[in-house]
């Protein structure tokens, strides 16, 4: 993690001087120390996250695709001459970790046309701009990817 932080530091600075490098080493060292002491991000946890990187990337790409598709669908619903039929939909998820549940709730809210109104344990209440948004919400791609990510041993929380 330290090396990634330092590389990012150098990339953001755009030039290389001894002063920038030393400042970057110091700041990245402090951030790494903070992550280790406060966030309990030891080497084992970092390696576990690194192994999960392909699944996490798959989830993020799936979420981006869902956001783009939903944005197009939202535009069609708004421009349509018929009035949208808003609805509340409730469904359950197989996610067991707090981080997975929160990530799913936020992913739904990030997707245009849907807002997570309530999330308790494994039950979600989602407001949809139109009934067509409710179709397939329970088996959406990002939800399945999150479940796969969680089963693969992602961070507990």
ZAVO-13491 format. One line per 10 residues: number of its first residue (from 1); their letters; for each residue z, y, x of N, C-alpha, C, O, CB. Coordinates in steps of 0.05 Angstrom, whole numbers, plus 5000, padded with zeros to 4 digits. Glycine has a CB too. Layout:
NUM = A = Z Y X Z Y X Z Y X Z Y X Z Y X | ...
***
This chain:
1 = XXXXXXXXXX = 5000 4976 5017 5000 5000 5000 5000 5025 5017 4987 5045 5011 5024 5000 4981 | 5015 5024 5039 5016 5047 5057 4988 5054 5067 4981 5078 5068 5034 5041 5081 | 4973 5034 5075 4946 5040 5086 4928 5051 5064 4911 5069 5070 4934 5014 5097 | 4930 5041 5040 4914 5052 5018 4921 5082 5012 4904 5098 5008 4918 5036 4992 | 4947 5087 5012 4956 5115 5008 4946 5133 5030 4937 5156 5025 4987 5116 5007 | 4947 5124 5055 4938 5140 5078 4908 5145 5077 4899 5167 5082 4946 5127 5104 | 4893 5124 5070 4864 5127 5067 4857 5147 5045 4839 5163 5048 4850 5099 5062 | 4872 5145 5023 4868 5164 5001 4874 5192 5010 4861 5211 5002 4884 5156 4976 | 4895 5195 5025 4903 5221 5036 4881 5234 5052 4874 5257 5049 4929 5219 5052 | 4870 5217 5070 4849 5227 5087 4823 5234 5071 4810 5253 5077 4842 5207 5109
11 = XXXXXXXXXX = 4818 5217 5051 4794 5222 5035 4797 5248 5019 4777 5263 5017 4790 5198 5015 | 4820 5254 5009 4824 5278 4994 4824 5303 5012 4815 5324 5003 4851 5277 4979 | 4832 5300 5037 4832 5323 5055 4804 5330 5064 4798 5353 5069 4850 5318 5078 | 4787 5310 5067 4759 5315 5074 4754 5321 5103 4731 5324 5111 4749 5337 5058 | 4774 5324 5119 4770 5328 5148 4793 5315 5163 4813 5308 5152 4768 5359 5155 | 4789 5312 5189 4808 5297 5206 4818 5316 5228 4803 5324 5245 4795 5272 5218 | 4844 5321 5226 4858 5335 5248 4884 5320 5254 4893 5305 5237 4863 5366 5242 | 4895 5326 5276 4921 5313 5283 4943 5321 5263 4959 5304 5255 4929 5320 5312 | 4943 5346 5256 4963 5356 5237 4960 5342 5210 4980 5334 5198 4960 5387 5234 | 4936 5340 5200 4932 5326 5174 4940 5297 5176 4952 5286 5157 4902 5329 5166
21 = XXXXXXXXXX = 4933 5284 5198 4940 5256 5201 4970 5252 5202 4981 5234 5189 4926 5245 5226 | 4984 5268 5218 5013 5266 5220 5027 5272 5193 5046 5258 5186 5024 5284 5242 | 5018 5292 5180 5029 5299 5154 5024 5276 5134 5042 5269 5119 5017 5326 5143 | 5000 5266 5135 4994 5243 5117 5011 5219 5123 5020 5206 5104 4965 5236 5120 | 5015 5212 5148 5032 5190 5155 5061 5194 5145 5073 5175 5134 5033 5186 5186 | 5071 5218 5148 5098 5224 5139 5100 5223 5108 5118 5210 5098 5106 5252 5148 | 5081 5235 5094 5082 5235 5064 5078 5207 5054 5092 5199 5035 5060 5255 5053 | 5059 5193 5064 5054 5165 5055 5078 5147 5061 5084 5129 5045 5028 5154 5068 | 5091 5152 5083 5115 5137 5090 5137 5142 5069 5151 5124 5061 5125 5144 5118 | 5140 5167 5061 5160 5174 5041 5154 5162 5014 5171 5151 5000 5163 5205 5038
31 = XXXXXXXXXX = 5128 5162 5006 5120 5150 4981 5125 5120 4982 5135 5109 4962 5090 5156 4975 | 5118 5108 5004 5122 5079 5006 5152 5072 5006 5159 5052 4993 5109 5068 5033 | 5168 5088 5019 5197 5083 5018 5208 5086 4990 5225 5071 4981 5211 5103 5037 | 5198 5107 4976 5206 5111 4948 5199 5087 4931 5215 5077 4915 5193 5137 4936 | 5174 5077 4934 5165 5054 4918 5182 5029 4924 5188 5014 4906 5136 5048 4923 | 5189 5026 4949 5205 5003 4957 5233 5004 4946 5244 4985 4935 5206 5000 4987 | 5246 5028 4949 5274 5030 4941 5278 5034 4911 5296 5021 4899 5287 5053 4956 | 5262 5051 4899 5267 5058 4871 5251 5040 4852 5262 5032 4831 5259 5087 4866 | 5227 5034 4858 5210 5018 4841 5210 4988 4847 5197 4972 4834 5182 5028 4842 | 5225 4980 4867 5227 4953 4876 5200 4940 4882 5194 4918 4873 5242 4936 4854
41 = XXXXXXXXXX = 5183 4955 4896 5156 4946 4903 5157 4935 4931 5148 4948 4950 5136 4969 4901 | 5167 4910 4933 5167 4897 4959 5140 4885 4965 5121 4887 4950 5188 4875 4960 | 5138 4872 4988 5113 4860 4997 5104 4838 4979 5080 4836 4973 5116 4850 5026 | 5122 4821 4969 5115 4799 4951 5102 4810 4925 5083 4800 4915 5139 4782 4944 | 5114 4831 4915 5104 4843 4890 5076 4855 4895 5058 4854 4878 5123 4864 4879 | 5073 4868 4918 5047 4880 4924 5025 4858 4926 5003 4862 4917 5049 4896 4950 | 5032 4836 4939 5013 4814 4942 5006 4802 4914 4983 4795 4909 5024 4792 4960 | 5025 4800 4897 5020 4790 4870 5001 4809 4855 4983 4800 4841 5047 4787 4854 | 5006 4835 4858 4988 4855 4845 4960 4853 4857 4940 4857 4842 5000 4883 4848 | 4959 4849 4883 4932 4847 4896 4917 4823 4885 4893 4824 4881 4936 4845 4926
51 = XXXXXXXXXX = 4931 4800 4881 4918 4777 4870 4908 4782 4841 4889 4769 4832 4937 4753 4870 | 4922 4799 4827 4915 4805 4799 4893 4827 4797 4884 4832 4775 4940 4814 4784 | 4886 4839 4819 4867 4861 4818 4840 4854 4804 4831 4871 4788 4860 4869 4847 | 4828 4831 4808 4803 4825 4794 4807 4824 4763 4790 4834 4748 4792 4798 4803 | 4830 4812 4754 4835 4812 4725 4841 4839 4714 4832 4846 4692 4858 4793 4719 | 4855 4856 4730 4860 4883 4722 4835 4899 4720 4831 4914 4701 4880 4896 4741 | 4817 4896 4739 4791 4909 4738 4775 4900 4714 4762 4916 4701 4776 4904 4765 | 4776 4875 4708 4762 4864 4685 4772 4877 4659 4757 4884 4641 4764 4833 4684 | 4799 4879 4658 4811 4892 4634 4802 4921 4632 4794 4930 4610 4842 4891 4636 | 4802 4936 4654 4795 4964 4654 4765 4968 4646 4759 4986 4631 4799 4977 4681
61 = XXXXXXXXXX = 4748 4950 4656 4720 4952 4648 4716 4945 4618 4700 4957 4604 4703 4933 4665 | 4731 4926 4609 4730 4918 4580 4740 4941 4563 4728 4947 4542 4747 4893 4575 | 4761 4954 4572 4772 4977 4557 4752 5000 4557 4748 5013 4536 4799 4987 4569 | 4739 5005 4579 4719 5027 4581 4696 5021 4562 4686 5039 4548 4709 5030 4610 | 4687 4996 4561 4666 4988 4543 4674 4991 4514 4658 5001 4497 4658 4959 4547 | 4699 4984 4507 4709 4987 4480 4711 5017 4472 4705 5024 4450 4736 4974 4477 | 4719 5034 4491 4721 5062 4486 4693 5074 4481 4690 5089 4462 4734 5077 4510 | 4674 5066 4497 4646 5077 4493 4634 5067 4466 4623 5083 4451 4628 5068 4516 | 4638 5041 4460 4627 5031 4435 4641 5044 4411 4628 5051 4391 4631 5000 4434 | 4667 5047 4413 4682 5060 4391 4675 5089 4388 4675 5099 4365 4712 5056 4396
71 = XXXXXXXXXX = 4669 5103 4410 4661 5131 4408 4635 5134 4393 4632 5151 4376 4658 5143 4437 | 4616 5116 4399 4591 5116 4384 4595 5110 4354 4582 5122 4337 4571 5096 4396 | 4612 5091 4349 4618 5083 4321 4632 5106 4306 4626 5111 4283 4635 5058 4320 | 4650 5120 4320 4664 5143 4308 4644 5165 4301 4646 5177 4280 4685 5154 4328 | 4625 5170 4318 4605 5191 4313 4588 5183 4288 4583 5200 4271 4586 5195 4337 | 4580 5157 4287 4565 5148 4263 4581 5151 4237 4570 5159 4217 4556 5119 4267 | 4607 5145 4238 4624 5147 4214 4627 5176 4206 4626 5183 4182 4652 5135 4219 | 4630 5194 4225 4634 5222 4219 4609 5235 4208 4610 5251 4190 4644 5238 4244 | 4586 5228 4220 4560 5239 4211 4549 5226 4186 4530 5236 4174 4540 5238 4233 | 4560 5204 4179 4551 5189 4155 4556 5205 4130 4576 5220 4128 4564 5161 4153
81 = XXXXXXXXXX = 4537 5204 4110 4542 5218 4085 4565 5207 4069 4577 5221 4052 4516 5218 4069 | 4572 5181 4072 4594 5170 4057 4620 5177 4070 4622 5181 4094 4591 5139 4055 | 4641 5179 4054 4667 5186 4064 4680 5162 4078 4677 5139 4069 4685 5196 4041 | 4693 5167 4100 4707 5145 4113 4731 5135 4096 4742 5151 4080 4718 5154 4141 | 4738 5110 4099 4760 5098 4085 4782 5092 4105 4783 5070 4115 4751 5073 4069 | 4800 5111 4110 4822 5105 4129 4840 5083 4119 4843 5079 4095 4838 5131 4134 | 4851 5068 4138 4869 5046 4130 4889 5040 4152 4885 5048 4175 4853 5020 4124 | 4911 5027 4145 4930 5018 4164 4927 4987 4166 4925 4973 4146 4959 5025 4155 | 4927 4978 4191 4924 4949 4196 4948 4940 4212 4957 4954 4231 4897 4944 4211 | 4958 4917 4205 4980 4905 4220 4970 4879 4232 4957 4863 4219 5005 4901 4202
91 = XXXXXXXXXX = 4978 4874 4257 4971 4848 4269 4992 4841 4290 5007 4858 4299 4943 4849 4281 | 4991 4816 4299 5010 4806 4319 4994 4801 4345 4970 4797 4345 5024 4781 4310 | 5009 4802 4367 4997 4796 4393 5013 4774 4407 5037 4771 4401 4995 4822 4411 | 5001 4760 4424 5015 4739 4440 5027 4750 4465 5039 4735 4481 4995 4716 4446 | 5025 4776 4470 5036 4788 4494 5066 4786 4493 5079 4792 4472 5027 4817 4497 | 5079 4779 4515 5108 4775 4516 5122 4796 4533 5145 4802 4529 5114 4748 4527 | 5108 4808 4552 5121 4828 4570 5119 4856 4558 5101 4862 4543 5108 4827 4598 | 5139 4872 4564 5140 4900 4555 5116 4915 4565 5104 4931 4550 5166 4913 4563 | 5108 4911 4590 5086 4926 4602 5060 4919 4587 5043 4937 4583 5083 4921 4632 | 5056 4894 4580 5032 4885 4566 5030 4897 4538 5009 4906 4529 5031 4855 4565
101 = XXXXXXXXXX = 5053 4897 4524 5053 4908 4497 5048 4938 4497 5033 4948 4480 5081 4903 4484 | 5060 4952 4516 5056 4981 4517 5027 4987 4525 5015 5006 4515 5075 4994 4537 | 5016 4972 4544 4989 4976 4552 4969 4971 4529 4949 4986 4527 4982 4957 4576 | 4974 4951 4513 4957 4945 4490 4959 4968 4470 4939 4977 4460 4965 4919 4477 | 4983 4977 4464 4987 4999 4445 4972 5024 4454 4959 5038 4439 5017 5005 4441 | 4975 5031 4480 4962 5054 4491 4931 5051 4492 4916 5070 4488 4972 5061 4519 | 4922 5026 4497 4893 5021 4497 4881 5025 4470 4859 5036 4467 4888 4993 4507 | 4895 5017 4449 4886 5021 4422 4885 5051 4416 4865 5060 4403 4904 5007 4401 | 4905 5066 4424 4905 5094 4419 4883 5109 4435 4872 5129 4425 4932 5106 4426 | 4877 5099 4459 4855 5111 4475 4828 5107 4462 4810 5123 4467 4856 5100 4503
111 = XXXXXXXXXX = 4825 5086 4446 4800 5080 4434 4795 5098 4410 4811 5099 4392 4798 5050 4425 | 4773 5114 4410 4768 5132 4388 4767 5118 4361 4756 5097 4358 4742 5147 4392 | 4780 5131 4341 4780 5120 4314 4804 5103 4307 4807 5095 4284 4755 5104 4309 | 4821 5097 4327 4845 5081 4322 4869 5094 4336 4867 5106 4358 4841 5053 4332 | 4892 5092 4323 4917 5102 4334 4939 5082 4329 4942 5073 4306 4925 5130 4323 | 4954 5074 4349 4976 5057 4345 4999 5073 4333 5009 5092 4346 4985 5043 4372 | 5006 5067 4309 5027 5082 4295 5055 5071 4302 5074 5086 4305 5023 5081 4264 | 5057 5044 4304 5082 5032 4310 5078 5006 4325 5058 4992 4320 5098 5027 4284 | 5096 5000 4343 5095 4974 4357 5124 4965 4361 5140 4978 4374 5080 4978 4385 | 5130 4942 4349 5156 4930 4352 5152 4900 4359 5139 4885 4344 5173 4933 4326
121 = XXXXXXXXXX = 5165 4892 4381 5162 4865 4390 5132 4858 4392 5117 4870 4408 5177 4845 4372 | 5123 4838 4377 5095 4830 4379 5078 4840 4356 5055 4832 4353 5093 4800 4380 | 5089 4858 4339 5075 4868 4316 5065 4897 4321 5081 4914 4330 5092 4867 4291 | 5040 4902 4314 5028 4928 4317 5019 4939 4290 5009 4924 4273 5004 4927 4337 | 5023 4965 4286 5013 4978 4262 4993 4999 4272 5000 5018 4287 5036 4991 4245 | 4968 4997 4263 4947 5014 4274 4933 5029 4251 4926 5017 4231 4926 4997 4290 | 4930 5055 4254 4915 5071 4235 4886 5072 4244 4880 5078 4267 4926 5100 4232 | 4868 5065 4226 4839 5064 4232 4825 5086 4216 4831 5090 4192 4826 5037 4226 | 4807 5100 4228 4792 5121 4215 4776 5111 4192 4772 5124 4171 4773 5135 4235 | 4766 5086 4194 4750 5073 4173 4756 5043 4174 4765 5032 4194 4720 5079 4177
131 = XXXXXXXXXX = 4752 5030 4151 4758 5001 4150 4742 4985 4170 4750 4964 4179 4752 4991 4122 | 4718 4995 4177 4702 4981 4197 4715 4979 4224 4709 4961 4239 4674 4995 4199 | 4733 4998 4231 4747 4996 4256 4768 4974 4257 4775 4964 4278 4761 5023 4262 | 4777 4966 4233 4798 4945 4231 4786 4917 4237 4800 4899 4245 4811 4945 4204 | 4760 4914 4232 4748 4888 4236 4747 4881 4266 4737 4896 4282 4719 4888 4225 | 4759 4859 4273 4759 4849 4300 4780 4862 4318 4780 4856 4342 4732 4854 4312 | 4796 4879 4307 4817 4892 4323 4836 4872 4335 4846 4875 4357 4833 4912 4306 | 4842 4851 4320 4861 4831 4329 4850 4814 4352 4865 4804 4368 4868 4812 4305 | 4823 4811 4354 4812 4795 4375 4794 4812 4394 4774 4802 4405 4795 4772 4363 | 4801 4837 4398 4785 4855 4414 4785 4845 4443 4804 4832 4452 4796 4884 4412
141 = XXXXXXXXXX = 4764 4852 4458 4762 4844 4486 4785 4853 4503 4796 4837 4518 4736 4856 4497 | 4793 4879 4502 4815 4887 4519 4841 4872 4513 4857 4866 4532 4820 4917 4516 | 4846 4865 4488 4870 4850 4481 4869 4822 4494 4889 4813 4505 4872 4847 4450 | 4846 4809 4493 4844 4782 4505 4847 4784 4535 4859 4766 4547 4816 4770 4497 | 4835 4805 4547 4837 4808 4576 4866 4813 4585 4875 4803 4605 4819 4831 4586 | 4881 4828 4569 4909 4833 4575 4925 4807 4573 4943 4802 4589 4921 4854 4555 | 4920 4791 4553 4934 4766 4550 4928 4748 4574 4946 4734 4584 4925 4751 4524 | 4903 4748 4583 4896 4732 4607 4910 4743 4632 4919 4728 4649 4866 4731 4611 | 4911 4769 4634 4924 4782 4656 4954 4775 4657 4965 4770 4678 4921 4813 4656 | 4967 4776 4633 4995 4769 4632 5001 4740 4639 5020 4734 4652 5005 4775 4604
151 = XXXXXXX = 4984 4722 4630 4987 4694 4636 4983 4688 4666 4993 4668 4676 4968 4677 4620 | 4969 4706 4679 4964 4702 4708 4986 4711 4725 4985 4709 4750 4939 4716 4715 | 5008 4721 4714 5032 4728 4730 5032 4757 4738 5040 4763 4761 5033 4711 4754 | 5024 4775 4720 5025 4803 4727 5055 4812 4727 5072 4797 4720 5009 4820 4706 | 5060 4837 4735 5088 4846 4738 5104 4843 4713 5094 4847 4691 5088 4875 4748 | 5129 4836 4716 5146 4833 4692 5159 4860 4686 5163 4876 4704 5168 4811 4697 | 5166 4863 4661 5179 4888 4654 5190 4888 4627 5202 4907 4618 5161 4911 4657
***
